[in-house]
Amino acid sequence: MRNRKIVFQNNRSLPAAHRWGLCVAILCLLLAGRVGSADEAQSLQATITEGISLLEEKKYEAFLSRLPLPKELDRMRKNRSMEELARTFAKQHAARLLGMLQQIKEQKPQLSDEGRRAEYAVEWRNFSKSKLVFLKIEDRWYLHN
């Protein structure tokens, strides 16, 4: 038997191979499901912050056109103009909702429905519900109460 030397010809250096492996790992993480990811929580946090800002600035029409679910907004507007709805909202609900949004802004939500439903526990006097619920529809969060 002859003694043969086995020679591996590899054009890539070891650090390049590590970079390739790292790229593949990152790609796998990006393609994996993102249920309850930081991005979702961050966009939900941004929605809550936006709601607080709109209420503090007394921009009730803008709040009502942005935060409630579109179907709920249509139901609320059935027999009223947006101006009438905003006036009623300002008198009866705005202060309470602002307080509740400020209460939950630092809390972590309870996520369900594959990360598309977020619930926050709230304690508010004379409020019949014990939680605020947000739903994610087409990458946008809406208040559902």
C-alpha positions as CSV (number, residue, x, y, z in Angstrom):
1,M,0.0,0.0,0.0
2,R,1.1,3.4,-0.8
3,N,1.1,6.2,1.6
4,R,-1.0,8.9,0.2
5,K,-1.4,12.3,1.7
6,I,-4.9,13.6,1.9
7,V,-5.0,17.2,1.0
8,F,-8.1,19.3,1.6
9,Q,-8.4,22.2,-0.6
10,N,-10.6,24.8,1.1
11,N,-10.7,28.2,-0.3
12,R,-12.5,29.6,2.7
13,S,-10.6,30.6,5.8
14,L,-11.9,29.4,9.2
15,P,-13.2,32.9,10.2
16,A,-15.1,33.1,6.9
17,A,-16.7,29.7,7.7
18,H,-17.8,31.1,11.1
19,R,-19.3,34.2,9.4
20,W,-21.3,31.9,7.1
21,G,-22.6,29.9,10.0
22,L,-23.5,33.0,11.9
23,C,-25.4,34.4,8.8
24,V,-27.3,31.1,8.5
25,A,-28.2,31.2,12.2
26,I,-29.4,34.8,12.0
27,L,-31.5,33.9,9.0
28,C,-33.1,31.0,10.8
29,L,-34.0,33.2,13.7
30,L,-35.5,35.8,11.4
31,L,-37.6,33.2,9.6
32,A,-38.8,31.6,12.9
33,G,-42.2,32.6,14.3
34,R,-42.3,35.9,16.1
35,V,-45.2,35.3,18.5
36,G,-44.8,37.6,21.5
37,S,-41.6,39.1,20.1
38,A,-40.1,42.4,21.2
39,D,-41.2,44.0,18.0
40,E,-44.9,43.3,18.8
41,A,-44.6,44.5,22.3
42,Q,-42.8,47.6,21.2
43,S,-45.5,48.4,18.6
44,L,-48.1,47.8,21.2
45,Q,-46.2,50.1,23.6
46,A,-46.1,52.7,20.8
47,T,-49.9,52.4,20.4
48,I,-50.4,53.0,24.1
49,T,-48.0,55.9,24.1
50,E,-49.8,57.4,21.1
51,G,-53.2,57.0,22.8
52,I,-51.9,58.8,25.9
53,S,-50.5,61.6,23.9
54,L,-53.7,62.1,21.9
55,L,-55.8,62.1,25.1
56,E,-53.5,64.5,26.9
57,E,-53.6,66.9,23.9
58,K,-57.4,66.5,23.9
59,K,-57.4,65.3,20.3
60,Y,-60.4,63.1,20.8
61,E,-61.4,62.8,17.1
62,A,-57.9,61.6,16.3
63,F,-57.9,59.2,19.2
64,L,-61.3,57.8,18.1
65,S,-60.2,57.4,14.5
66,R,-57.0,55.6,15.5
67,L,-57.4,53.5,18.6
68,P,-60.8,51.7,18.5
69,L,-61.4,48.7,16.3
70,P,-62.8,49.9,12.9
71,K,-65.9,47.8,13.4
72,E,-66.5,49.2,16.8
73,L,-66.0,52.7,15.6
74,D,-68.5,52.1,12.8
75,R,-71.0,50.9,15.4
76,M,-70.4,53.9,17.6
77,R,-70.8,56.3,14.7
78,K,-74.0,54.6,13.4
79,N,-76.3,57.6,14.3
80,R,-73.7,60.3,15.2
81,S,-71.1,62.4,13.6
82,M,-67.5,62.1,14.6
83,E,-67.7,65.5,16.3
84,E,-70.7,64.4,18.4
85,L,-69.0,61.1,19.3
86,A,-65.8,63.0,20.3
87,R,-67.8,65.4,22.5
88,T,-69.5,62.5,24.3
89,F,-66.3,60.6,24.6
90,A,-64.5,63.7,26.1
91,K,-67.2,64.1,28.7
92,Q,-67.8,60.5,29.7
93,H,-64.7,58.4,29.0
94,A,-61.6,60.4,28.1
95,A,-60.2,61.1,31.6
96,R,-60.9,57.5,32.8
97,L,-59.3,56.0,29.7
98,L,-56.3,58.3,29.9
99,G,-55.8,57.1,33.6
100,M,-56.0,53.5,32.6
101,L,-53.6,53.9,29.7
102,Q,-51.1,55.6,32.0
103,Q,-51.6,52.7,34.5
104,I,-50.7,50.0,32.0
105,K,-48.0,51.8,30.0
106,E,-45.2,50.1,32.1
107,Q,-47.0,46.7,32.5
108,K,-46.3,43.6,30.4
109,P,-49.4,42.4,28.7
110,Q,-50.8,38.9,28.8
111,L,-50.6,37.8,25.2
112,S,-52.8,35.2,23.6
113,D,-54.2,34.2,20.2
114,E,-50.7,33.8,18.7
115,G,-49.6,37.2,20.0
116,R,-52.5,39.0,18.4
117,R,-54.5,39.7,21.6
118,A,-53.0,41.6,24.5
119,E,-54.7,42.0,27.9
120,Y,-53.7,44.4,30.7
121,A,-55.2,44.2,34.2
122,V,-56.6,47.5,35.3
123,E,-58.1,48.7,38.6
124,W,-60.3,51.7,38.2
125,R,-63.2,52.8,40.4
126,N,-66.6,52.6,38.8
127,F,-65.3,50.7,35.8
128,S,-67.1,47.4,35.1
129,K,-64.2,45.7,33.4
130,S,-61.0,44.5,35.0
131,K,-58.8,44.6,31.9
132,L,-58.0,46.6,28.8
133,V,-57.8,44.5,25.6
134,F,-55.9,45.3,22.5
135,L,-56.2,43.3,19.2
136,K,-53.6,43.2,16.4
137,I,-55.2,43.4,13.0
138,E,-52.9,43.5,10.0
139,D,-49.8,44.6,12.0
140,R,-51.7,47.4,13.8
141,W,-52.9,47.4,17.4
142,Y,-56.4,48.5,18.3
143,L,-58.2,49.0,21.6
144,H,-61.0,46.5,22.0
145,N,-63.2,47.4,25.0
